[in-house]
Each structure stands twice: as C-alpha cells, then as structure tokens.
Amino acid sequence: MTKHLQPIAEGLWSDDEQPHLLGGQAPDGKIYFPIPEGDSGKNLDIIKLSRQGTLWSFTRQDFRPKSPYDGPEEFTPFLLGYVELPGQIIVESHIVETTLEELKIGMAMEFVITPFDDTRSTYAFRPEQQ
C-alpha cells in the first residue's frame, strides 16, 4: 500500500523488502537518527537500525503542531512515542494500529512504513504482531 508513496524525506529507511530505519554510527559507537546532513554526518557509517523495539514513552497529539508542520491540512489526532531500539538508540515515532488505551510502557513494538498524506509515506511503530 505504501510502495507507491514517496518517502517524507530521503535516507530515513532502507529500500529492502524488509525495510529498516537508517542510522549513522560515529567512530566512538554513538548512533544518530536521523542521519545528520552536511559536515555533521560526514564521518558516520550508515547502519540499519533494529526493526523491533520497546515502547519507552508515549502521548497523543490532540492539536495541530505549530509551523513548520508539514502534514495534511485537515488535522487528525495521532499517537506519538519513543521506541527504544535495543543497544542502539531511542527513536521518536508515530505509533499506529493501536489506541492510547492499549499502549503500555515496555510493550514490544515493530517498525512499519505508513501513509503520511495522499502522496508521501513515513515511518512508524506499531505493537508487535505475533
């Protein structure tokens, strides 16, 4: 469903059959996401981040974010969370395919690509499907 949609930004995830978020790893081992542009990202190795993580924190965005928000004109509340990717980094992400009431700190999450608007896709996490 999202294959025909353009990514919201280039370089956020791999173009594999099983896509992964892409991070930048510094020589000291520190991982960055998204990968910084320009000189900040020059000495980073591009790595695939884990597709599975743990819900670290979450909330529901009930109002349209301030400018420069680049989302659909008609605002719909959405879930937002931080997902800890084991041994790597904590990523801020939309949370999809669930409700606020179903979310629990520490629950297993998995990476997905989801529509952002009519022409673009973005990354998100959802509760892990068993």
C-alpha positions as a printed NumPy array, in Angstrom:
array([[  0.   ,   0.   ,   0.   ],
       [  2.834,   2.462,   0.724],
       [  5.262,   1.333,  -2.021],
       [  3.926,   3.949,  -4.492],
       [  4.098,   6.809,  -1.97 ],
       [  7.233,   8.953,  -1.86 ],
       [  9.123,   8.906,   1.468],
       [  8.564,  12.053,   3.542],
       [ 12.36 ,  12.528,   3.428],
       [ 15.184,  10.671,   1.718],
       [ 17.522,   8.433,   3.683],
       [ 15.212,   7.617,   6.598],
       [ 14.829,   3.905,   5.797],
       [ 16.308,   1.253,   3.528],
       [ 14.632,   0.182,   0.31 ],
       [ 14.792,  -3.537,   1.144],
       [ 11.892,  -5.977,   1.025],
       [ 12.028,  -5.707,   4.842],
       [ 12.961,  -2.023,   5.274],
       [ 14.89 ,  -0.736,   8.294],
       [ 15.371,   2.768,   9.634],
       [ 18.859,   4.009,   8.756],
       [ 21.094,   5.476,  11.427],
       [ 24.553,   6.971,  11.376],
       [ 27.184,   5.445,  13.651],
       [ 30.161,   7.55 ,  14.73 ],
       [ 33.648,   6.076,  15.211],
       [ 33.034,   6.173,  19.001],
       [ 29.946,   3.933,  18.539],
       [ 27.31 ,   6.616,  19.152],
       [ 24.28 ,   6.27 ,  16.853],
       [ 22.301,   9.152,  15.363],
       [ 18.818,   9.171,  13.835],
       [ 18.022,  10.743,  11.54 ],
       [ 21.456,  10.858,   9.947],
       [ 22.739,  14.444,  10.194],
       [ 23.341,  16.306,   6.946],
       [ 26.499,  18.151,   5.931],
       [ 29.695,  18.061,   7.964],
       [ 27.9  ,  16.561,  10.996],
       [ 27.175,  13.353,   9.087],
       [ 30.437,  13.156,   7.133],
       [ 32.269,  10.57 ,   9.285],
       [ 29.27 ,   8.393,  10.124],
       [ 28.79 ,   4.836,   8.887],
       [ 25.233,   4.172,   7.705],
       [ 23.721,   1.246,   9.62 ],
       [ 20.353,  -0.484,   9.634],
       [ 18.537,   0.004,  12.915],
       [ 16.553,  -2.773,  14.567],
       [ 13.008,  -3.355,  13.3  ],
       [ 11.911,  -4.286,  16.851],
       [ 11.981,  -2.172,  19.961],
       [ 10.313,  -1.395,  23.268],
       [  7.855,   1.424,  23.942],
       [  9.737,   3.856,  26.194],
       [  7.171,   6.7  ,  26.425],
       [  4.046,   7.855,  24.583],
       [  1.332,  10.501,  24.266],
       [ -1.49 ,  11.543,  21.956],
       [ -1.098,  14.706,  19.863],
       [ -4.552,  16.291,  20.105],
       [ -3.82 ,  19.609,  18.367],
       [ -2.174,  20.655,  15.115],
       [  1.559,  21.241,  15.699],
       [  2.966,  24.733,  15.171],
       [  4.635,  25.764,  11.933],
       [  6.658,  24.416,  10.151],
       [  4.309,  21.382,  10.467],
       [  4.135,  19.82 ,   7.031],
       [  1.183,  17.494,   7.48 ],
       [ -2.253,  17.208,   5.948],
       [ -4.427,  20.346,   6.076],
       [ -7.175,  18.54 ,   7.97 ],
       [ -5.621,  17.611,  11.297],
       [ -6.425,  14.274,  12.943],
       [ -5.055,  13.492,  16.431],
       [ -2.3  ,  10.868,  16.396],
       [ -0.203,   8.787,  18.781],
       [  3.436,   9.695,  19.259],
       [  6.014,   7.749,  21.191],
       [  9.636,   6.993,  21.866],
       [ 10.741,   3.482,  20.953],
       [ 13.975,   2.093,  22.365],
       [ 15.858,   0.034,  19.785],
       [ 17.935,  -2.439,  21.821],
       [ 21.586,  -1.472,  22.112],
       [ 21.154,   1.349,  19.593],
       [ 19.042,   4.475,  20.157],
       [ 15.631,   5.765,  21.271],
       [ 13.605,   6.952,  18.258],
       [ 10.679,   9.398,  18.255],
       [  7.909,   7.993,  16.063],
       [  4.257,   7.939,  15.172],
       [  2.537,   4.952,  16.79 ],
       [ -0.058,   3.262,  14.568],
       [ -2.571,   0.402,  14.523],
       [ -3.472,   0.769,  18.201],
       [ -5.228,   3.069,  20.665],
       [ -3.943,   5.161,  23.543],
       [ -5.691,   2.811,  25.982],
       [ -3.863,  -0.249,  24.577],
       [ -0.372,   1.225,  24.889],
       [  1.827,   0.197,  27.821],
       [  5.379,   1.263,  28.659],
       [  7.709,  -1.636,  27.858],
       [  5.489,  -3.268,  25.238],
       [  7.15 ,  -4.786,  22.16 ],
       [  6.958,  -2.589,  19.049],
       [  7.847,  -3.133,  15.398],
       [  8.801,  -0.811,  12.551],
       [  6.366,  -0.157,   9.683],
       [  6.041,   2.279,   6.803],
       [  2.694,   4.065,   6.759],
       [  0.979,   6.78 ,   4.69 ],
       [  1.64 ,  10.35 ,   5.893],
       [ -0.691,  12.072,   3.424],
       [ -2.003,  11.342,  -0.08 ],
       [  1.432,  11.39 ,  -1.729],
       [  4.016,  10.633,   0.983],
       [  4.864,   7.844,   3.402],
       [  6.577,   7.987,   6.778],
       [  7.958,   5.562,   9.316],
       [  6.056,   4.465,  12.393],
       [  5.985,   1.747,  15.012],
       [  3.068,  -0.469,  15.981],
       [  2.576,  -3.097,  18.672],
       [  4.465,  -6.206,  17.61 ],
       [  2.283,  -8.628,  15.642],
       [  2.583, -12.237,  16.802]])
